[in-house]
Amino acid sequence: MGIGVGTVVLYCCHVTRALWEMCRKFGNWMSEEEQQVSMKAIEENIQFPNCIGSGDGSLIPSDRRPDIVGNNYLSRKGFFGV
């Protein structure tokens, strides 16, 4: 595409930071009622209790450690991500 590797890394960092900032504004957690509905459906379908949701395993890397329980966001690949 005609851009250097360093530029790609820089753009990825900018996008990650933007997503991190947007998450604070738009990333809402489920209400207690929604959590109960989700937990019930998951337990009924796959017999996995007390699970309120799941992801596909894709990580969005972050260029910084989250302030709250940050080590929980450390991936097996050695970077912080959600």
PyRosetta script that sets phi, psi and omega in degrees:
from pyrosetta import init, pose_from_sequence

init()
pose = pose_from_sequence("MGIGVGTVVLYCCHVTRALWEMCRKFGNWMSEEEQQVSMKAIEENIQFPNCIGSGDGSLIPSDRRPDIVGNNYLSRKGFFGV")
pose.set_psi(1, 0.7)
pose.set_omega(1, 176.0)
pose.set_phi(2, 83.5)
pose.set_psi(2, 17.4)
pose.set_omega(2, 176.2)
pose.set_phi(3, -122.8)
pose.set_psi(3, 152.0)
pose.set_omega(3, -177.4)
pose.set_phi(4, -79.6)
pose.set_psi(4, 163.2)
pose.set_omega(4, 179.7)
pose.set_phi(5, -59.2)
pose.set_psi(5, -42.1)
pose.set_omega(5, 179.1)
pose.set_phi(6, -60.0)
pose.set_psi(6, -37.3)
pose.set_omega(6, 178.3)
pose.set_phi(7, -67.3)
pose.set_psi(7, -39.5)
pose.set_omega(7, 177.9)
pose.set_phi(8, -61.5)
pose.set_psi(8, -45.9)
pose.set_omega(8, 178.6)
pose.set_phi(9, -60.6)
pose.set_psi(9, -44.3)
pose.set_omega(9, 179.1)
pose.set_phi(10, -60.3)
pose.set_psi(10, -46.3)
pose.set_omega(10, 179.2)
pose.set_phi(11, -62.4)
pose.set_psi(11, -41.7)
pose.set_omega(11, 178.0)
pose.set_phi(12, -61.2)
pose.set_psi(12, -41.0)
pose.set_omega(12, 177.5)
pose.set_phi(13, -63.1)
pose.set_psi(13, -41.5)
pose.set_omega(13, 178.9)
pose.set_phi(14, -64.7)
pose.set_psi(14, -43.2)
pose.set_omega(14, 179.4)
pose.set_phi(15, -65.7)
pose.set_psi(15, -42.7)
pose.set_omega(15, 178.5)
pose.set_phi(16, -60.4)
pose.set_psi(16, -45.4)
pose.set_omega(16, 179.1)
pose.set_phi(17, -62.4)
pose.set_psi(17, -42.2)
pose.set_omega(17, 178.8)
pose.set_phi(18, -62.3)
pose.set_psi(18, -43.5)
pose.set_omega(18, 177.7)
pose.set_phi(19, -63.0)
pose.set_psi(19, -40.1)
pose.set_omega(19, 178.5)
pose.set_phi(20, -60.7)
pose.set_psi(20, -45.2)
pose.set_omega(20, 179.4)
pose.set_phi(21, -66.9)
pose.set_psi(21, -39.5)
pose.set_omega(21, 179.5)
pose.set_phi(22, -68.1)
pose.set_psi(22, -32.3)
pose.set_omega(22, 179.6)
pose.set_phi(23, -58.5)
pose.set_psi(23, -39.9)
pose.set_omega(23, 179.0)
pose.set_phi(24, -61.6)
pose.set_psi(24, -33.7)
pose.set_omega(24, -177.1)
pose.set_phi(25, -89.5)
pose.set_psi(25, -39.7)
pose.set_omega(25, -171.7)
pose.set_phi(26, -111.0)
pose.set_psi(26, -13.7)
pose.set_omega(26, -177.8)
pose.set_phi(27, -83.9)
pose.set_psi(27, 88.8)
pose.set_omega(27, -178.8)
pose.set_phi(28, -94.4)
pose.set_psi(28, 141.5)
pose.set_omega(28, 176.4)
pose.set_phi(29, -83.2)
pose.set_psi(29, 156.2)
pose.set_omega(29, 179.6)
pose.set_phi(30, -67.6)
pose.set_psi(30, 148.5)
pose.set_omega(30, 174.7)
pose.set_phi(31, -68.8)
pose.set_psi(31, 167.1)
pose.set_omega(31, 178.9)
pose.set_phi(32, -57.6)
pose.set_psi(32, -41.5)
pose.set_omega(32, 179.3)
pose.set_phi(33, -64.1)
pose.set_psi(33, -44.1)
pose.set_omega(33, 178.9)
pose.set_phi(34, -63.9)
pose.set_psi(34, -37.3)
pose.set_omega(34, 178.0)
pose.set_phi(35, -62.9)
pose.set_psi(35, -43.9)
pose.set_omega(35, -179.4)
pose.set_phi(36, -63.9)
pose.set_psi(36, -42.5)
pose.set_omega(36, 178.5)
pose.set_phi(37, -62.2)
pose.set_psi(37, -44.8)
pose.set_omega(37, -179.7)
pose.set_phi(38, -64.8)
pose.set_psi(38, -45.7)
pose.set_omega(38, 179.9)
pose.set_phi(39, -60.3)
pose.set_psi(39, -41.9)
pose.set_omega(39, -179.8)
pose.set_phi(40, -63.4)
pose.set_psi(40, -45.3)
pose.set_omega(40, -179.6)
pose.set_phi(41, -63.2)
pose.set_psi(41, -42.5)
pose.set_omega(41, -179.4)
pose.set_phi(42, -66.2)
pose.set_psi(42, -44.0)
pose.set_omega(42, -179.6)
pose.set_phi(43, -63.9)
pose.set_psi(43, -39.3)
pose.set_omega(43, 179.5)
pose.set_phi(44, -67.1)
pose.set_psi(44, -38.4)
pose.set_omega(44, -175.8)
pose.set_phi(45, -80.9)
pose.set_psi(45, -41.2)
pose.set_omega(45, -174.2)
pose.set_phi(46, -128.1)
pose.set_psi(46, 9.2)
pose.set_omega(46, 177.2)
pose.set_phi(47, 54.7)
pose.set_psi(47, 43.1)
pose.set_omega(47, 177.9)
pose.set_phi(48, -118.2)
pose.set_psi(48, 98.3)
pose.set_omega(48, -173.3)
pose.set_phi(49, -73.6)
pose.set_psi(49, 153.9)
pose.set_omega(49, 173.3)
pose.set_phi(50, 61.8)
pose.set_psi(50, 26.9)
pose.set_omega(50, 176.8)
pose.set_phi(51, -106.3)
pose.set_psi(51, 124.5)
pose.set_omega(51, -177.3)
pose.set_phi(52, -98.3)
pose.set_psi(52, -4.5)
pose.set_omega(52, 179.0)
pose.set_phi(53, 172.9)
pose.set_psi(53, 175.6)
pose.set_omega(53, 179.1)
pose.set_phi(54, -153.1)
pose.set_psi(54, 167.4)
pose.set_omega(54, 178.0)
pose.set_phi(55, -125.6)
pose.set_psi(55, 178.5)
pose.set_omega(55, -177.7)
pose.set_phi(56, -89.4)
pose.set_psi(56, 0.4)
pose.set_omega(56, 178.8)
pose.set_phi(57, 93.2)
pose.set_psi(57, -5.9)
pose.set_omega(57, 177.3)
pose.set_phi(58, -75.1)
pose.set_psi(58, 136.5)
pose.set_omega(58, 179.1)
pose.set_phi(59, -107.6)
pose.set_psi(59, 138.2)
pose.set_omega(59, 170.7)
pose.set_phi(60, -101.1)
pose.set_psi(60, 111.1)
pose.set_omega(60, -175.7)
pose.set_phi(61, -68.7)
pose.set_psi(61, 149.4)
pose.set_omega(61, 176.5)
pose.set_phi(62, -119.8)
pose.set_psi(62, 144.5)
pose.set_omega(62, 179.9)
pose.set_phi(63, -88.6)
pose.set_psi(63, 7.2)
pose.set_omega(63, 176.8)
pose.set_phi(64, -149.6)
pose.set_psi(64, 158.4)
pose.set_omega(64, 178.7)
pose.set_phi(65, -78.4)
pose.set_psi(65, 130.2)
pose.set_omega(65, 175.9)
pose.set_phi(66, -60.1)
pose.set_psi(66, 146.4)
pose.set_omega(66, -177.3)
pose.set_phi(67, -67.0)
pose.set_psi(67, -37.4)
pose.set_omega(67, -177.0)
pose.set_phi(68, -101.3)
pose.set_psi(68, 125.7)
pose.set_omega(68, -176.9)
pose.set_phi(69, 41.5)
pose.set_psi(69, 47.3)
pose.set_omega(69, -174.9)
pose.set_phi(70, -56.4)
pose.set_psi(70, -36.2)
pose.set_omega(70, -178.7)
pose.set_phi(71, -66.1)
pose.set_psi(71, -19.6)
pose.set_omega(71, 175.8)
pose.set_phi(72, -67.6)
pose.set_psi(72, -17.2)
pose.set_omega(72, -178.6)
pose.set_phi(73, -97.3)
pose.set_psi(73, 3.1)
pose.set_omega(73, 178.8)
pose.set_phi(74, -77.6)
pose.set_psi(74, 119.9)
pose.set_omega(74, -176.3)
pose.set_phi(75, -80.9)
pose.set_psi(75, 166.3)
pose.set_omega(75, 177.1)
pose.set_phi(76, -66.6)
pose.set_psi(76, -15.1)
pose.set_omega(76, 179.8)
pose.set_phi(77, -91.1)
pose.set_psi(77, -0.5)
pose.set_omega(77, 173.0)
pose.set_phi(78, 93.9)
pose.set_psi(78, 11.2)
pose.set_omega(78, 176.1)
pose.set_phi(79, -127.3)
pose.set_psi(79, 159.3)
pose.set_omega(79, 177.0)
pose.set_phi(80, -80.2)
pose.set_psi(80, 139.0)
pose.set_omega(80, -179.3)
pose.set_phi(81, -163.0)
pose.set_psi(81, 163.8)
pose.set_omega(81, 176.4)
pose.set_phi(82, -123.9)
pose.dump_pdb("model.pdb")
